[in-house]
């Protein structure tokens, strides 16, 4: 762990694996680079996420810092996100295919769970990144039209998130307004989000 990374202060109310507490979404990245092979290792984890009918509707478009696609994808982020995401090792765009061909069918139909399944793939990627010593920060702050153009988004696909991936860096390198926010966020207790039987 980078010496400038906040000390882990999260505490679970029920026993869980450390990976769930240790994974968070920093904005401070070092100048480390990631190889395509290393990134594929994170995408491999996403590959094994569950999906309805095993349709696997998630689609990832990625760029490594400095390559040809970087400026277009970075430029489609909101300016606030560009200020810190520009130091990431990779930017990954998550989209999903809204159509699928059900088993036994020959024509494609609407996939009502495409977004739900894409979210599962993101979670797998994020946990694998944490376990492999990387940090992944997903964001919704981007211009969807500009991003669709930057990645040549196909018909029947929708955008969900832009993901910055890198090694944890020095918090002091962030804009001053962001430094105080560079801490793992808390969560509501289970009792606030789960009920037995029916909503109260």
N, C-alpha and C positions, 0 to 999 in steps of 0.2 A: 504493500500500500504506500502511495506517495505520502511523504511527510506532511504535505499540506492538505491532505484529505481529512475531513472532520472525523473525530472519534465516533465509533458506532454507539449510539445512545438508544436505539430502538429496543424495545422489550416486548416479546410476544405474550399474550394472555394464555395461550395454549401451546403445547409443544409442537414446534415445526422445525424444518431443516434451516440451518443458518443462512442458506442461500437466499431465502425469502426476506430476511432482515437485512442482509448485507447489500442486496441489489438496490440501487437508487439511481437517480438521474442527474448527475453533475453537469455543469456547463464548463468547468475549467478543464481543459485538455492540454497535455504536453505536446511537444513537437514530434512525438513518435509516429512512425509510419506503420501501416498494416499491409501485409502482402495479400494478393488475391486469394492465395491458398488459405491464409488465416481467416479471411472474411468468409470464405466458403465453409470453413468449419462452423461458424456461427449460423450460416444459412442452412447447413446440414441439420442442426438442431431444429430449426423452424420447419424443415421438411417433414419432421415426424410428429407434428401437431395433429390432433384429431380434427376431422371435418365430416360433415353430413355426407353420406353416401361415398365417403372417401374422395370427394370431388377436388379437394386441395385447391381452392379458388384463389389463394394468395399469390401475388406476383411481386417480386422485388426487382427494382432497378437500382444499381449502385454505381458509385464513382469513387475513386481513390483520390486523395488530395493531390492536385497537380496534373491529373490526366485531362484528356480533352473534354470530357463531359462535366467536369467540376464546376466551371463558371456558370453554366446554364442552370444547373440544379441549385447551386448556392444562391444564384441571383433570383431564383423564384421564391426563396424564403423571405419572410417579412424582415425588414431592416434590423429590428431588435434581435432576431435570431441569427442573422448574419454576423453580428458583432462577436459572437462566441463560437458559432458553429464553423466559422472559417478555419479554426484551428483543429478541427476534428481530423482523424485519420481517414475516415470514410463517411460518405453520406449515402443513406439507403432510403429509397422511396417505397412505401408499401401501398399497393393497390390490390384490388380483387376483381375477379371475373364474375359478373352478375348472372351469367348464363352457365348451364351445365347440361349434360346429357345423362339422364337417369338410367340406371341399369335396366336393360331390356328395351330401351327406347332408341330411336334413331334421330330424333330431332331435339335440339336444345330447348330448354325452358328456363324460366326464372329460378334462380337459386336464392331462396329466402334467407339462408344463413351465411351468405358469403362474407358479410362484415364480421359476424360472430366468429367464424372460422379464421379469418385473417387476424383477428385480435389474438386468438390462441397461438398463431404462428409467431406474432410479435413477442408474446410472453415467453415462448420457448427460446427465441433468439436472445432476448434480454437476459434470461437466466444463464444461458450458455456463455454469453459475453462476460457476465460477472464471474462465473466459475473459471473462465479462461484468463482472467486478469484485465479484461477490457471494461469500459463503461459505455452504456448505450442510453441515449436520451431521445425519446420520441417527442415530436412536436406537431401541433396542428396549425401553427402559424406560418402558412405559406399561401401564395397566390395560386389557387387551383388551376386557373386557366393557363397561367405562365408555366406551371409545373407540367401540366398535361402536354403543352407544346414542347417543353424541354426534353421530355422523355418519350415523345411520340406515343402517348397513351392510346391504346387501341379502342375500338368501339366496344360497347358493353362492359367497360371496365370503369371502376371508380377509385379515386384516391382516398387514402385514409390518413397517412402520417409520413412525415419525414423523420429519419432517425440518424442522429449524429453518433458516431462510434469513435472512441479513442482511448488513450491511456489517461488516467487521472493526472491533472496538472496542478500548477500553482494557483491557488485562489487569488493571490495578489495580482495576477495577470488579467483578471476579469475587470471590466468597468466597475468603478466603485459602487454603483447602484446595485450590482449583482452580487457583490461579495457577501453581504449579509444573508443572501438567499441560498448560499451554497452549503446547505446542510440537508441531510436525509429528512424527508417530510414524515410526519406522523400519520396514523390511520385511525379511522373511527373504530370503536370496539365492535366485535361481532354482534353484540346485542343491538347495535344501532342499524345493522344492515341485514340481519337474518331473523326471521320470526318462525315460530313453530305452528304450522297448520294454516293460518290465515293472517293477512295483514291486520294489525290492530286498528 
